[in-house]
Every structure is written in C-alpha cells, then in structure tokens.
Amino acid sequence: MSGAFKESDSYAYNGKLRGDLQALKGLAEDAARLVPELAPLVAAVIDTPVELPPAGELRARAEALVAEYGAPLPEGDAGLIEAERRLHELDPRRLALRDNSPEEEITSIAFNAMCRLDERIATMPATTLAGAAVKLRRLLHPELGMTSNGENDLPCLHQILAVIQREARP
C-alpha cells in the first residue's frame, strides 16, 4: 500500500517509520475516528505502513509485476492497445512499490518493465486509427510524452487525438 510519507528517510535504519511520523499517523487516525468526514483527507497518512516489508518480499513483488506485465503482446494494433492498457495499470503498482522500498535496485525492476512497454508503443507501427490514437496519447502523456515548442502545439494535437478517437470507434 502506498502512503503519504514517500521519502526513504521517513524510515529508520531498522525499517520502521520514524517516531515523529508515527505520532502524525496516530493523530490522523484519531482525527478520522472522531471526525469521519476527515477520513478521505488523511487516508494516505493512515495507510502508510509502520514497518517496511522485507527487501526479499519487495523484490518478489517487483519480479511478479515484471512477469505479469512482460508477457508477450499480440501483434499489430492489438499489441499497441494492450501495451497501453498494461502501462496504465502498471504505473500505480510501480509507484506503490517505490513508496514501500528505499532500495532503488528493487524499484528499477518494475520501472524497467514500464519502459519496455513504452518502447513497444513508441516503436511498433500503427495500422489503424485505434493504433494511431495509442501512439498520439503516448506523445501527449504529461510525463512520458513530448514537450511543446509553442503554446498552440498541445491543444492542436489534443484536437487531432479527439478526431482519431471519434473515428476509430466502431
């Protein structure tokens, strides 16, 4: 489970949440219990684990993600569509793993799987409008995509994507 405390220095050498952050977690739990309306606002703090899972368990989780999302993809646009689906599904799971592991070696395992899916989307040619829409969504992705050279570039591309997506629907 991911939490609000993401920095690796939030945990002491023994893998336990620092004392001051444990106190904050307790305060958030009390606040949510006394004022239930606060629960959604403090959920990330409450969900922060008091102790990190053992590194072996985290490595096993990362390797399981690689096995699940690294399975062979179909050919053609079906492969593009499936790669995009996997990429969107893998990203939050990768972030949750990162939030629970201060070891970059473990988190890079899942990140590399995500990069392979992104590379597949970037290099596989599209043959239909649905495939072209996948590639254009990748280009427009705020973190993975391209940067704009002018203030009208991105709005223009979003308009093109809207037409492609509309025409690609059966």
N, C-alpha and C positions, 0 to 999 in steps of 0.2 A: 504494500500500500504506500502511496506517496504521501508526503506530509508537507507542512509549511516550512519546516526547517531544512533547507537543502544544502547548506554549506557543509563540507566534510568536517570542518572544525566544530560543528554542532555536537559531535560525539567525542567523548573522551577516548584515551588510548585503549580502554577495555571494551569499546563498542557501545557504551551506554550514553544516552542523551545527557548532556551537561546538566548539572544541578539547577542552574537558573532557568534553563529551558524546560526542565521537568516541572518546576514551580509554575511557569507560564502555562504549560499544558494542563496542570491541575486547576489553575484559575479558569481556563477556558472551559474545562469540564464542568466546574461548579456553575459558571455563568450559564452554560447551556441547560443545566439541570434546573436552575432557579428561574431562568427566563427562556423558555423553549424557543421563542422566536429568534434567539441568537444562534441556535444550533447550526443553521446553514452557514452563518458567517464565520464560525470558529471550527467548522468540521475538519479543515485541513490540519489545524493545530492538534485537534483531538486525535486524528488518525495517524499522527507522527509516531512511529514506533519508539518505545523507550530504549530498546536494545536492537542493534543491527543484527540481521541474520548472519550466521557464519559464512565466511567467504566461499566455502565449498558449496553451500546451498545456493548462493547468488550465482556462482559460476554455472551450476547445473541449470538454474533458471535461464540464464543467458544462452546457454547451449541449446536448451529446449526451444527458445524463441528462434534461434537460427535454423533448427531442424524444421520447425513449423512453417516459417516464412521463407525458407530457402528451398522448398520443394520445387520441382520443375514446373515451369509455367507453360501454358498452351502456346501454340504458335500464333502468329498474326495479331490482329487487334484484340482477340480474346486474351492473349498474353499481356497486352498493354493494360487492358481493363483490370485484369486480375492483379497485375503488379501494382497498379494504383490503389486498389482495394487493400492489398496487403500492407502497402506503405502507410496508408492512413490508420490501419488497425495496429500496426507495429509501433508507431511513434509514441503513443501514450504509454504503452507497455515498456518501451525502452526508457522513457523518462522516469517511470516508477522505479525501474531497476536502478537507474542512475541515482535517484533520490535516496535509495537504501544502500548504496555502495560507494564508499570513498575511493575504491580502487579503480583507477582508470582502465586497467587491463581488462577487468570484467565488463565494464560498461562499453568498452570499444567493441566487444564481441557483437553485441546487438546493434551498435551503430554501424558496423561494417555490413551487417545484413541489410540494414536500411539503405546504405549506399549502393549495394548491389542491385536492389530493386529500382532505385532512382536511375542508376546507369542503364538498366534494361529499358526503362521508359524513354530515356534520352536517346538510346542508340537503335532501338527497334523501329523500323519504318511503319508508319500508319498507312492503312489501305482503305479505310472508310472514314466517314465523318466522326464516328464514335471514337476511333483511334486518334484522329486529329484533335478531338476535344481533350483527350487524356494528355496529349503532349502539350497543348496550349495551357491547360490547368497547371501542369508542371512548371512551365515558363512563368506563369503568373503567381506561383506559390510565393508567399512573403519571405520565406527563409531559404528555400531551395532554388527559386527562380531567378530570373534576370533582374538587373537594376534598370531603372528608367533613365533615359537621356533627356527626356523632355516632359513637361507637365501633362501633355496630352497622350503620351505613349501608352501608359497603362489603361486609361479609360477606353482608348481605341481598341486595344487588344481584348478587353473585357466585353466590348460590344461585338467583336468578331466571335469570341467564345460563345456568347449568347445565341448568335445566329447558328453556329455549328451545332450547339446542343439542341436547339429547337428543331433543326432539320434532321438531326440524327435519330430523333425519337421515332419509333415505329408507328 
